Amino acid sequence: MIKMDFNFSEILFGKNVSVKKEIEIVFADKRLKRAYDEAKNRNPILYDKLTRAFNRIRENPEIGAITPKRWLSERKNLKYLVLKYGINNLRVFDISDKERLLYSLIRKRNKIVVKIIALMVWWGTHKQYERLFGY
C-alpha cells in the first residue's frame, strides 16, 4: 500500500498560502439572542460562560461532539430542532459539567474563503439535555 501525504491547499493555492476561514456566530432566533444579551446584567456568570464558549467555537467550529445523523430523524425532540431551524447537523459543546450548548454548522464556499456559521440553537442544564436527547 502506498502512503500519500500531501496537503490539498498547497496543491491548489501554493505552498505558503493558507485557506482563511471566516467564522460568524449567529443565533437561530431572536429569543436566544435576547436571553444572551439580558444575561449580561441578570446572570453575569452564565454570560461569561457563554461568551467563552462562543470564543472557543469561533476558534474551532468543529470542537463540539457530533450528534449521530440518525438521531436527528429518530428522536422526537431532535427532529423538532431539525424542522424548526432547518439544520442537517447538530453539535454539542460542554459549557460546564452541567450545561450544554447545541449548535449547527453551515458551510458556504466563496472562492478561497470558507465561511462557517455556527447557529446557537439551545442551552440548558444537564437534566434538560438528557430529556432532549431521550436518555
N, C-alpha and C positions, 0 to 999 in steps of 0.2 A: 504494500500500500504506500502510495506517495503522499507525503505530508506537504500541504501547500500552505505557506504562511505569508499572507500579503494583506495589505490594507486597501480597501476599495477607494477611499477618499484620496490616497496617494496616487492611485492609478488614474482616477478621473480628473483630479484637480492639481496634481503636482505634489512633490514630497513635502514641502513646507507649508502647504495650505491646509488649514483645519476647517471643518464644516462648523459654522456658527449656528447655535441653537438659540432662538429667541423664545423665551418662556413667559407666558402670560397666565396669571391665575384669575379666573372669573368664578362668580358664584352662580349656581344653577337657577336660583330665583331670588327675588328682592327680599323676601323674608329672612333668608340666610344672611344676606349682606347686612340687613338692618340689625339682626341679632349680633353679628360680629362687631359692628360699629358701636352698638349700645353696650356691649361687654366691656369696652374700654373704660367706661365710668362705673358700671354696675358690678362687674366682676373682673377686675384687672388681672387676676391670676389666670383665669381662663383666657382672657385676651392675649396675655403674654405667651401662653402655651400654644394657642392657635397661630399667633404670629411666627413663633419659632418653627412650628410645623410647616407653615406656608413657605418660609425661607428654605427649609430643608427640601421640600418638594420642588421649589424653584431651582435649587442647586442640582437635584437629581430627580426628575419627574417619575422615574421608574422605581423609586425607593419603596413604595408600598407593595404589600403582598398582593398577588394576582388572585382574584376570585375565579374559580373554575367557570368556564363559559356555560356548562350545562346547568349550574346553579342559577344562572340568570334567567333561564327559561323554566326551571323546575320549581324553584322556591317562590312561593306566593309573594312575599314581601319584596324580594329582589326583582321579580317580574314587574311589580308595581313601579319600582325605580326606573327600570328599563323603559317602560311605556311612558311614564311621566316626563323623564328627562331626555329621552331619545338617545340613550347611550348603548354601546355594544361591548363595553368592558368596564370592569369595576375593580378598583384597588383599595386596599385597607392600609391605613397608616396608623401606627400606635402612637397616640399623643402621650399617653402615660399608661400605667398598668391597668387603669380603669376606663380610659377614654379612647375612642377610635374615631378616625376621620375617613369617610368614604369619598373617593373621587374617581373621575374617569379621565382618560387621556384621549384627546382628539388631535390627530396629526394632520397638518396641512403643509404641503410642499410647494415652495415658491422658488424655483431655481435652486440656489445653494442653501438658502435659509430654510431650516425646518422649524416651523412654529408649533410648539406643543402647548395646548391649552388644558390646564387641569381644572375640571369642574368640581367645585366643592359641593357635594351632594348632601352630606349629613354628618353630624357629630352627636355623640351621646355617651352615656355610661356603658360599662361592660354588660350590664344586665339588659339594657335596651338593644345592644349589639347582638347578644345571644338570641333574643326574641326575633330580631330582624332576620338573622341567618337560620332560624329554626333549630337551634341546638337544644 
